[in-house]
Amino acid sequence: MNRNTLQQRVILDTIYEAGRPLSAAEILERGKEVCASLGIATVYRGLKRLLGEGRIAAVAIPGKIPY
C-alpha cells in the first residue's frame, strides 16, 4: 500500500530540501516546523519505507548507525 500522508511528504521534502544527508533526529527537528504531530517513530517508519521504495539511499558514516 502506498499511502502518501502529510508526515511522509514532510519527511521526503525535508530530505530533498536539505541537500545533504540528515539523521532521523535532524529530520524530526526540521519536519516538526511544518508538521507538529511528526514523531520519531513516524520518521523511522517513513525512512524504512522510502529506502524500500528506492526513493532515498542510506549513507554510511563511520561510527554512526545509518539513519
C-alpha positions, 0 to 999 in steps of 0.5 A, spaced: 500 500 500 502 506 498 499 511 502 502 518 501 500 522 508 502 529 510 508 526 515 511 522 509 511 528 504 514 532 510 519 527 511 521 526 503 521 534 502 525 535 508 530 530 505 530 533 498 530 540 501 536 539 505 541 537 500 545 533 504 544 527 508 540 528 515 539 523 521 532 521 523 533 526 529 535 532 524 529 530 520 524 530 526 527 537 528 526 540 521 519 536 519 516 538 526 516 546 523 511 544 518 508 538 521 507 538 529 504 531 530 511 528 526 514 523 531 520 519 531 517 513 530 513 516 524 520 518 521 523 511 522 517 508 519 517 513 513 525 512 512 524 504 512 519 505 507 522 510 502 529 506 502 524 500 500 521 504 495 528 506 492 526 513 493 532 515 498 539 511 499 542 510 506 549 513 507 554 510 511 558 514 516 563 511 520 561 510 527 554 512 526 548 507 525 545 509 518 539 513 519 
